[in-house]
Amino acid sequence: MRITNDQVAVITGGASGIGYGLAEALAGRGVRLVISDIREEGLEKAKVSLTAAGAEVTAVVADVGDAASVRALADRTVAAYGRVDLVCNNAGVVSPPAPLWEQEARVWELMIGVKVLGVVHGVNAFAPLFIEQGTGHFLNTASSGGLAPLPYLTPYTTTMHAVVGLTETLDLELKRVAPALGATVLCPGLVDTPLGQNSAALGAIDLRAGVPAAMQDAAARFGEKLSPREVAESALAAVEAGRVHAAPGGDVAERAQARVEALLADIARG
Ligand SMILES: NC(=O)c1ccc[n+]([C@@H]2O[C@H](COP(=O)([O-])OP(=O)(O)OC[C@H]3O[C@@H](n4cnc5c(N)ncnc54)[C@H](O)[C@@H]3O)[C@@H](O)[C@H]2O)c1
């Protein structure tokens, strides 16, 4: 989908990090924005700085884990602008680092509720509008953890794999309805955002004892962090090229390749 200045984009998790980077990049292309987040204060700050930079912004507090809240977000979008072209299902939290057998049930419920059902709610609320218009694109944020394993983060990794599979399938389903519909999944490596602090503020992880060693290890292994704006530009380039995957980050291709090669080798052995 070409991104043009007569369009409208919705961004969940738009108060911070990658969502905010997407808002800046889309505003730079003249796109009108609906930014949404569960953290009201952060959302207001984001709206003020985007507006100061010249963007046209509507801010809507919504919890992506709640279907009614996301339907209300779609209603507010239509009331504000009468259309929607790009929906970025991006909101997310990270899970605490521990082996799978030590992960608590409430962590699984939160991760599945926010990351998987959050995307499902976004698709259910906005796909009918896209289908009515005959155009529209979903950009769903997953992670490089959706393309290859990330030890000690199974609730996170599981939901990210789900968002990859969901988006690949959604793209095929949308294309069968109309060729100008589609979906892209964003799978970045490590990005410089306050994901840990925001996840702690939302009760998903506990940072009182400092950043856990497993997270520091991951940060050291994956090297240089990307900026949210770099990630946003890479995602929008993929949307414009009609690509189903955007995977910025130096290490991502090698990790995905290692997984795919191991998978194909196992399949070949029967
Ligand atoms: N930071 C990274 O290294 C990285 C790498 C790959 C993928 N991601 C993914 O990118 C997405 C954005 O994360 P980020 O790194 O920009 O972090 P971030 O914390 O800066 O942004 C995430 C935003 O989502 C919001 N949010 C959380 N739960 C919500 C809910 N239930 N409803 C609505 N909003 C909610 C938070 O308040 C926050 O503003 C996440 O899904 C994350 O898993 C992050």
The ligand as a Tripos MOL2 file, in Angstrom:
@<TRIPOS>MOLECULE
LIG
   44    48     1     0     0
SMALL
NO_CHARGES

@<TRIPOS>ATOM
      1 N1         11.9690   -3.0200   22.5430 N.am      1 LIG1
      2 C1         12.3590   -4.1000   21.8830 C.2       1 LIG1
      3 O1         13.5380   -4.4980   21.9200 O.2       1 LIG1
      4 C2         11.3620   -4.8580   21.0420 C.ar      1 LIG1
      5 C3         11.8650   -5.7710   20.0950 C.ar      1 LIG1
      6 C4         10.9660   -6.4810   19.3100 C.ar      1 LIG1
      7 C5          9.6040   -6.2900   19.4740 C.ar      1 LIG1
      8 N2          9.1270   -5.4120   20.4130 N.ar      1 LIG1
      9 C6          7.6680   -5.2830   20.5260 C.3       1 LIG1
     10 O2          7.3090   -3.9750   20.1170 O.3       1 LIG1
     11 C7          6.0650   -3.5960   20.7180 C.3       1 LIG1
     12 C8          6.2100   -2.1980   21.2800 C.3       1 LIG1
     13 O3          7.1350   -2.2430   22.3490 O.3       1 LIG1
     14 P1          8.2020   -1.1060   22.6560 P.3       1 LIG1
     15 O4          9.5240   -1.7600   22.7160 O.co2     1 LIG1
     16 O5          7.9840    0.0520   21.7790 O.co2     1 LIG1
     17 O6          7.8120   -0.8050   24.1850 O.3       1 LIG1
     18 P2          7.1290    0.4680   24.8720 P.3       1 LIG1
     19 O7          6.8710    0.0460   26.2700 O.co2     1 LIG1
     20 O8          7.9490    1.6740   24.6290 O.co2     1 LIG1
     21 O9          5.7410    0.6140   24.0820 O.3       1 LIG1
     22 C9          4.6770   -0.2830   24.2860 C.3       1 LIG1
     23 C10         3.4200    0.5220   24.5990 C.3       1 LIG1
     24 O10         2.3160   -0.4030   24.6740 O.3       1 LIG1
     25 C11         1.4730    0.0430   25.7290 C.3       1 LIG1
     26 N3          0.6250   -1.0560   26.2080 N.ar      1 LIG1
     27 C12         0.9910   -2.1250   26.9480 C.ar      1 LIG1
     28 N4         -0.0760   -2.8960   27.2180 N.ar      1 LIG1
     29 C13        -1.1370   -2.3040   26.6160 C.ar      1 LIG1
     30 C14        -2.5190   -2.6290   26.5180 C.ar      1 LIG1
     31 N5         -3.0430   -3.7110   27.1270 N.pl3     1 LIG1
     32 N6         -3.3270   -1.8240   25.7830 N.ar      1 LIG1
     33 C15        -2.8200   -0.7140   25.1900 C.ar      1 LIG1
     34 N7         -1.5350   -0.3350   25.2890 N.ar      1 LIG1
     35 C16        -0.7020   -1.1290   25.9820 C.ar      1 LIG1
     36 C17         2.4330    0.5520   26.7930 C.3       1 LIG1
     37 O11         1.7780    1.4220   27.7030 O.3       1 LIG1
     38 C18         3.5080    1.2450   25.9530 C.3       1 LIG1
     39 O12         3.2560    2.6250   25.7920 O.3       1 LIG1
     40 C19         5.7790   -4.6370   21.7830 C.3       1 LIG1
     41 O13         4.7580   -5.4810   21.3110 O.3       1 LIG1
     42 C20         7.1050   -5.3760   21.9290 C.3       1 LIG1
     43 O14         6.9250   -6.6960   22.3100 O.3       1 LIG1
     44 C21         9.9790   -4.6870   21.1810 C.ar      1 LIG1
@<TRIPOS>BOND
     1     1     2 1
     2     2     3 2
     3     2     4 1
     4     4     5 ar
     5     4    44 ar
     6     5     6 ar
     7     6     7 ar
     8     7     8 ar
     9     8     9 1
    10     8    44 ar
    11     9    10 1
    12     9    42 1
    13    10    11 1
    14    11    12 1
    15    11    40 1
    16    12    13 1
    17    13    14 1
    18    14    15 2
    19    14    16 1
    20    14    17 1
    21    17    18 1
    22    18    19 2
    23    18    20 1
    24    18    21 1
    25    21    22 1
    26    22    23 1
    27    23    24 1
    28    23    38 1
    29    24    25 1
    30    25    26 1
    31    25    36 1
    32    26    27 ar
    33    26    35 ar
    34    27    28 ar
    35    28    29 ar
    36    29    30 ar
    37    29    35 ar
    38    30    31 1
    39    30    32 ar
    40    32    33 ar
    41    33    34 ar
    42    34    35 ar
    43    36    37 1
    44    36    38 1
    45    38    39 1
    46    40    41 1
    47    40    42 1
    48    42    43 1
@<TRIPOS>SUBSTRUCTURE
     1 LIG1         1 GROUP 0 **** ****
